[in-house]
Amino acid sequence: MPDLLKAAEQGGTVVSNGVSSEDKTDQVIDAEARIKNTTELRDRLRAMLQNARGPLRDVIELERELARVQGELDTINGLRKMLAAQTDRNEVRIDFVARETFVSQRKVSPLRAAVGDIAELFLGSLAMLIRVAAGALPWLLVGVPLLWFALAWRRRRVARRKQAVPASPDGAGPR
């Protein structure tokens, strides 16, 4: 633990630390007792099975019970191994504040802010374009047909004027 704290202090200032562990002794003792008892039962069932002279049904029942007891023994052994692994572990918590490095957060902050500004400016200009398009669309829907009709009316009017002016005998039009 002291080595871990020294290593943490090299990179910053240790604000707080703590170690916690959970006592599993009672559970380990209980598991070992269950293993001992279940192993003895398994051994007795094996001896009974070897000396079985009764009907086939009794032999099959002994084999089933032996399989059940062996499964229970395997489960308890797995629990014992898990408890042994947990007994060897401690939880260590260290809170520390890191020292400033060559490129500190304060030195990178303007760059990070500039990148954020680029995104903000782009999105703001995109929003403005959408607003302009949304504002111009109704006027275009009304204005384009009106302009088309106005141009068509002017063309007709110019065509009528040309028809109304009589042609001169020499073939030249009005000046």
Secondary structure, DSSP 8 states (H G I E B T S, - for coil): -HHHHHHHHHHEEEEEEEEE----HHHHHHHHHHHHHHHHHHHHHHHHHHT--S-HHHHHHHHHHHHHHHHHHHHHHHHHHHHHHHHT--EEEEEEEE---SS-HHHHHHHHHHHHHHHHHHHHHHHHHHHHHHHHHHHHHHHHHHHHHHHHHHHHHHHHHHHHS---TTS----
